[in-house]
């Protein structure tokens, strides 16, 4: 059950970063600066690529797990916020 909860949370966090309106200003800002610098180009690609971002979010989860942070509370909080957000826009 924990693995399903972790996977769902990684999916939700990645979706919020790469597709939701809350991160759109950051994605636009990075895209404007991408031609000037390789780091901005990398970050622009990262923030717009679902697969790429999910890998980095997964790495953060593994680090948090190895540091003995209670991942279940983080997962439940993120999923709850996502459900509330979806219900607000029904």
Phi, psi and omega per residue, in radians:
X1 nan -0.621 -3.130
X2 -1.113 -0.662 -3.109
X3 -1.174 -0.637 3.110
X4 -1.168 -0.738 3.111
X5 -1.103 -0.758 3.111
X6 -1.119 -0.769 3.129
X7 -1.104 -0.732 3.122
X8 -1.110 -0.688 3.137
X9 -1.193 -0.727 3.084
X10 -1.062 -0.725 3.106
X11 -1.076 -0.813 -3.097
X12 -1.131 -0.794 3.136
X13 -1.078 -0.777 3.134
X14 -1.107 -0.719 3.117
X15 -1.102 -0.736 3.125
X16 -1.081 -0.763 -3.088
X17 -1.233 -0.744 -3.001
X18 -1.598 -0.397 -3.000
X19 -2.207 -0.374 -3.025
X20 -1.476 2.755 -3.056
X21 -1.174 -0.437 -3.085
X22 -1.109 -0.532 3.123
X23 -1.727 0.049 -3.128
X24 -1.039 -0.744 3.106
X25 -1.066 -0.634 3.115
X26 -1.186 -0.770 3.117
X27 -1.091 -0.725 3.114
X28 -1.131 -0.750 -3.141
X29 -1.070 -0.776 3.126
X30 -1.159 -0.672 -3.132
X31 -1.146 -0.624 3.099
X32 -1.148 -0.588 -3.086
X33 -1.631 -0.109 -3.077
X34 -1.020 -0.720 -3.126
X35 -1.154 -0.370 -3.059
X36 -1.455 -0.460 -2.980
X37 -2.589 2.537 3.126
X38 -1.204 -0.581 -3.133
X39 -1.196 -0.707 3.081
X40 -1.174 -0.621 3.082
X41 -1.109 -0.783 3.090
X42 -1.062 -0.826 -3.118
X43 -1.158 -0.645 3.097
X44 -1.093 -0.788 3.085
X45 -1.112 -0.718 -3.123
X46 -1.089 -0.798 -3.075
X47 -1.319 -0.165 3.105
X48 -1.945 -0.078 -3.112
X49 -1.854 2.000 -3.099
X50 -1.077 -0.802 -3.105
X51 -1.107 -0.788 -3.122
X52 -1.090 -0.824 -3.112
X53 -1.150 -0.639 3.137
X54 -1.119 -0.569 3.073
X55 -1.120 -0.770 -3.130
X56 -1.236 -0.638 3.067
X57 -1.130 -0.670 3.088
X58 -1.110 -0.705 3.089
X59 -1.067 -0.740 3.108
X60 -1.083 -0.672 3.113
X61 -1.160 -0.698 3.118
X62 -1.129 -0.756 3.109
X63 -1.081 -0.764 3.106
X64 -1.096 -0.678 3.119
X65 -1.137 -0.738 3.141
X66 -1.204 -0.432 3.101
X67 -1.512 0.088 3.107
X68 1.114 0.546 3.023
X69 -1.368 2.466 -3.098
X70 -1.277 1.633 -3.104
X71 -1.105 -0.576 -3.091
X72 -1.043 -0.718 3.123
X73 -1.151 -0.718 3.108
X74 -1.108 -0.781 -3.132
X75 -1.073 -0.823 -3.125
X76 -1.115 -0.679 3.120
X77 -1.118 -0.817 -3.126
X78 -1.115 -0.766 3.129
X79 -1.135 -0.690 3.118
X80 -1.123 -0.752 3.107
X81 -1.094 -0.707 3.122
X82 -1.126 -0.733 3.121
X83 -1.111 -0.766 3.119
X84 -1.088 -0.730 3.117
X85 -1.077 -0.771 3.134
X86 -1.130 -0.684 -3.135
X87 -1.190 -0.551 3.133
X88 -1.161 -0.483 -3.071
X89 -1.875 0.393 3.053
X90 -1.378 nan nan
